[in-house]
Each structure stands twice: as C-alpha cells, then as structure tokens.
C-alpha cells in the first residue's frame, strides 16, 4: 500500500446510550491506497503509545464517505458499525 495522506488526529466514537462523544485514541490517521487498485482506499489509525489499531475502515466508493463535520473546519465524520 502507498501512503496517500497522513495527519495527526484524535478519534472519537458516539455513545448512543449517553448521547455523547467518547475518545477512542490519539495518533496518526493515514489514508492508504492499494497499489493494484487505486480505487481501494482505507483509513488506518493506530494509538500513539500502544500502537493498537483504533480505526481500519475502507473509505470512498468501497466504504463510508468522509464528510466535513458541520460547524467545524477541522473535523471530519464518517459512519461505520463497530464490531
């Protein structure tokens, strides 16, 4: 895979029960593109200290769409089911 984009980020998840955002991790968010299929892009994010994966999702045509968060010029949102 080739690196398409890399940015320091903080990942949150929305807790439906409490109706609030909870922090999932801090680290480098990367958009990676497959060499054999340039349409296949995924978001990969690992936590800083432990290097545990906190996000690994396809984006674009193969997965959820990244959208600018309303009311913020620095935040993006996407929706996936957490397993």
C-alpha positions in Angstrom: 0.0 0.0 0.0 1.1 3.6 -0.6 0.5 6.5 1.7 -2.0 9.0 0.3 -2.4 11.2 3.3 -1.2 11.4 6.9 -2.4 13.7 9.7 -2.2 13.7 13.5 -5.7 13.1 14.7 -7.9 12.3 17.7 -10.6 9.7 17.0 -14.0 9.8 18.8 -17.0 7.5 18.8 -20.5 8.4 19.6 -22.1 6.7 22.5 -25.8 6.3 21.7 -26.8 5.5 25.3 -25.2 8.6 26.9 -25.7 10.7 23.7 -22.0 11.9 23.9 -18.7 11.6 22.1 -16.0 9.4 23.7 -12.4 9.5 22.8 -11.2 6.3 21.0 -7.5 7.2 20.5 -4.8 9.7 19.5 -2.3 9.1 16.8 -1.6 9.4 13.1 -4.6 8.8 10.8 -3.4 7.5 7.4 -5.2 7.1 4.1 -3.6 4.2 2.3 -4.2 3.2 -1.3 -3.6 -0.3 -2.7 -1.0 -0.5 -5.5 -3.1 -2.9 -7.6 -6.4 -1.0 -7.3 -6.2 2.8 -6.9 -9.9 3.0 -6.0 -9.4 0.9 -2.8 -8.5 3.4 -0.1 -8.6 2.7 3.6 -8.3 4.7 6.8 -5.8 3.3 9.3 -5.1 4.8 12.7 -3.0 3.4 15.5 -2.8 4.7 19.0 0.5 6.5 19.9 1.9 4.6 22.8 0.5 1.1 22.4 0.3 1.1 18.5 -3.1 -0.7 18.8 -5.3 -0.2 15.8 -8.2 2.1 16.7 -9.6 2.5 13.1 -9.3 0.4 10.0 -12.0 1.1 7.5 -12.4 1.3 3.7 -13.4 4.8 2.5 -14.7 6.3 -0.7 -16.6 4.1 -3.2 -15.7 0.9 -1.3 -16.9 2.2 2.1 -18.2 5.1 4.2 -17.9 8.6 2.8 -15.8 11.1 4.7 -17.7 14.4 5.2 -16.7 17.7 6.8 -18.4 18.0 10.2 -21.0 20.8 10.3 -19.8 23.7 12.5 -16.1 22.8 12.4 -13.4 23.5 9.8 -11.1 20.9 11.3 -13.3 17.8 11.9 -14.5 15.0 9.6 -17.2 12.4 10.2 -18.0 9.0 8.8 -20.3 6.2 9.9 -19.4 2.6 10.3 -20.6 -0.2 12.5 -18.2 -1.1 15.4 -17.7 -4.8 15.9 
